[in-house]
């Protein structure tokens, strides 16, 4: 569960960074 949450968070941050 922790790994899944971390992965989701990383993807979200990466997407926001790329969008910016």
N, CA, C, O and CB atoms as a CASP TS submission, in Angstrom:
PFRMAT TS
TARGET T0000
AUTHOR 0000-0000-0000
METHOD Language model
MODEL 1
PARENT N/A
ATOM      1  N   UNK     1       0.868  -1.206   0.000  1.00  0.00           N
ATOM      2  CA  UNK     1       0.000   0.000   0.000  1.00  0.00           C
ATOM      3  C   UNK     1       0.898   1.247   0.000  1.00  0.00           C
ATOM      4  O   UNK     1       0.656   2.191  -0.753  1.00  0.00           O
ATOM      5  CB  UNK     1      -0.978   0.011   1.261  1.00  0.00           C
ATOM      6  N   UNK     2       1.911   1.242   0.831  1.00  0.00           N
ATOM      7  CA  UNK     2       2.798   2.417   0.895  1.00  0.00           C
ATOM      8  C   UNK     2       3.461   2.657  -0.450  1.00  0.00           C
ATOM      9  O   UNK     2       3.547   3.792  -0.921  1.00  0.00           O
ATOM     10  CB  UNK     2       3.874   2.235   1.987  1.00  0.00           C
ATOM     11  N   UNK     3       3.929   1.573  -1.066  1.00  0.00           N
ATOM     12  CA  UNK     3       4.597   1.724  -2.369  1.00  0.00           C
ATOM     13  C   UNK     3       3.623   2.294  -3.383  1.00  0.00           C
ATOM     14  O   UNK     3       3.975   3.181  -4.161  1.00  0.00           O
ATOM     15  CB  UNK     3       5.160   0.367  -2.868  1.00  0.00           C
ATOM     16  N   UNK     4       2.399   1.785  -3.374  1.00  0.00           N
ATOM     17  CA  UNK     4       1.393   2.253  -4.349  1.00  0.00           C
ATOM     18  C   UNK     4       1.142   3.753  -4.155  1.00  0.00           C
ATOM     19  O   UNK     4       1.082   4.513  -5.122  1.00  0.00           O
ATOM     20  CB  UNK     4       0.054   1.453  -4.198  1.00  0.00           C
ATOM     21  N   UNK     5       0.999   4.157  -2.912  1.00  0.00           N
ATOM     22  CA  UNK     5       0.745   5.582  -2.633  1.00  0.00           C
ATOM     23  C   UNK     5       1.925   6.426  -3.095  1.00  0.00           C
ATOM     24  O   UNK     5       1.740   7.467  -3.726  1.00  0.00           O
ATOM     25  CB  UNK     5       0.483   5.812  -1.121  1.00  0.00           C
ATOM     26  N   UNK     6       3.125   5.984  -2.784  1.00  0.00           N
ATOM     27  CA  UNK     6       4.327   6.740  -3.183  1.00  0.00           C
ATOM     28  C   UNK     6       4.377   6.848  -4.703  1.00  0.00           C
ATOM     29  O   UNK     6       4.659   7.917  -5.244  1.00  0.00           O
ATOM     30  CB  UNK     6       5.626   6.058  -2.641  1.00  0.00           C
ATOM     31  N   UNK     7       4.107   5.748  -5.385  1.00  0.00           N
ATOM     32  CA  UNK     7       4.148   5.751  -6.859  1.00  0.00           C
ATOM     33  C   UNK     7       3.141   6.763  -7.407  1.00  0.00           C
ATOM     34  O   UNK     7       3.449   7.537  -8.312  1.00  0.00           O
ATOM     35  CB  UNK     7       3.849   4.328  -7.427  1.00  0.00           C
ATOM     36  N   UNK     8       1.937   6.741  -6.843  1.00  0.00           N
ATOM     37  CA  UNK     8       0.896   7.670  -7.311  1.00  0.00           C
ATOM     38  C   UNK     8       1.329   9.109  -7.068  1.00  0.00           C
ATOM     39  O   UNK     8       1.150   9.977  -7.922  1.00  0.00           O
ATOM     40  CB  UNK     8      -0.454   7.390  -6.600  1.00  0.00           C
ATOM     41  N   UNK     9       1.898   9.347  -5.904  1.00  0.00           N
ATOM     42  CA  UNK     9       2.330  10.713  -5.563  1.00  0.00           C
ATOM     43  C   UNK     9       3.419  11.163  -6.536  1.00  0.00           C
ATOM     44  O   UNK     9       3.390  12.293  -7.023  1.00  0.00           O
ATOM     45  CB  UNK     9       2.851  10.785  -4.090  1.00  0.00           C
ATOM     46  N   UNK    10       4.369  10.288  -6.816  1.00  0.00           N
ATOM     47  CA  UNK    10       5.470  10.633  -7.734  1.00  0.00           C
ATOM     48  C   UNK    10       4.908  10.974  -9.107  1.00  0.00           C
ATOM     49  O   UNK    10       5.317  11.959  -9.722  1.00  0.00           O
ATOM     50  CB  UNK    10       6.492   9.463  -7.844  1.00  0.00           C
ATOM     51  N   UNK    11       3.977  10.168  -9.586  1.00  0.00           N
ATOM     52  CA  UNK    11       3.393  10.420 -10.920  1.00  0.00           C
ATOM     53  C   UNK    11       2.691  11.772 -10.911  1.00  0.00           C
ATOM     54  O   UNK    11       2.819  12.553 -11.854  1.00  0.00           O
ATOM     55  CB  UNK    11       2.388   9.283 -11.325  1.00  0.00           C
ATOM     56  N   UNK    12       1.955  12.040  -9.851  1.00  0.00           N
ATOM     57  CA  UNK    12       1.206  13.311  -9.776  1.00  0.00           C
ATOM     58  C   UNK    12       2.182  14.488  -9.815  1.00  0.00           C
ATOM     59  O   UNK    12       1.986  15.446 -10.563  1.00  0.00           O
ATOM     60  CB  UNK    12       0.332  13.370  -8.474  1.00  0.00           C
ATOM     61  N   UNK    13       3.221  14.404  -9.012  1.00  0.00           N
ATOM     62  CA  UNK    13       4.206  15.497  -8.962  1.00  0.00           C
ATOM     63  C   UNK    13       4.901  15.627 -10.316  1.00  0.00           C
ATOM     64  O   UNK    13       5.107  16.735 -10.811  1.00  0.00           O
ATOM     65  CB  UNK    13       5.256  15.251  -7.833  1.00  0.00           C
ATOM     66  N   UNK    14       5.258  14.496 -10.904  1.00  0.00           N
ATOM     67  CA  UNK    14       5.944  14.527 -12.207  1.00  0.00           C
ATOM     68  C   UNK    14       5.044  15.182 -13.251  1.00  0.00           C
ATOM     69  O   UNK    14       5.500  16.004 -14.046  1.00  0.00           O
ATOM     70  CB  UNK    14       6.344  13.089 -12.661  1.00  0.00           C
ATOM     71  N   UNK    15       3.786  14.820 -13.245  1.00  0.00           N
ATOM     72  CA  UNK    15       2.855  15.394 -14.230  1.00  0.00           C
ATOM     73  C   UNK    15       2.756  16.899 -14.038  1.00  0.00           C
ATOM     74  O   UNK    15       2.777  17.657 -15.008  1.00  0.00           O
ATOM     75  CB  UNK    15       1.451  14.745 -14.110  1.00  0.00           C
ATOM     76  N   UNK    16       2.647  17.330 -12.790  1.00  0.00           N
ATOM     77  CA  UNK    16       2.534  18.769 -12.525  1.00  0.00           C
ATOM     78  C   UNK    16       3.811  19.478 -12.971  1.00  0.00           C
ATOM     79  O   UNK    16       3.758  20.564 -13.547  1.00  0.00           O
ATOM     80  CB  UNK    16       2.261  19.037 -11.016  1.00  0.00           C
ATOM     81  N   UNK    17       4.939  18.867 -12.705  1.00  0.00           N
ATOM     82  CA  UNK    17       6.218  19.485 -13.080  1.00  0.00           C
ATOM     83  C   UNK    17       6.307  19.598 -14.595  1.00  0.00           C
ATOM     84  O   UNK    17       6.723  20.627 -15.127  1.00  0.00           O
ATOM     85  CB  UNK    17       7.417  18.664 -12.525  1.00  0.00           C
ATOM     86  N   UNK    18       5.913  18.534 -15.286  1.00  0.00           N
ATOM     87  CA  UNK    18       5.987  18.540 -16.750  1.00  0.00           C
ATOM     88  C   UNK    18       5.027  19.582 -17.312  1.00  0.00           C
ATOM     89  O   UNK    18       5.351  20.294 -18.263  1.00  0.00           O
ATOM     90  CB  UNK    18       5.661  17.136 -17.327  1.00  0.00           C
ATOM     91  N   UNK    19       3.848  19.663 -16.713  1.00  0.00           N
ATOM     92  CA  UNK    19       2.848  20.604 -17.200  1.00  0.00           C
ATOM     93  C   UNK    19       3.364  22.031 -17.022  1.00  0.00           C
ATOM     94  O   UNK    19       3.106  22.910 -17.844  1.00  0.00           O
ATOM     95  CB  UNK    19       1.498  20.411 -16.457  1.00  0.00           C
ATOM     96  N   UNK    20       4.095  22.238 -15.936  1.00  0.00           N
ATOM     97  CA  UNK    20       4.624  23.561 -15.664  1.00  0.00           C
ATOM     98  C   UNK    20       5.763  23.811 -16.639  1.00  0.00           C
ATOM     99  O   UNK    20       6.379  24.876 -16.608  1.00  0.00           O
ATOM    100  CB  UNK    20       5.100  23.697 -14.182  1.00  0.00           C
TER
END
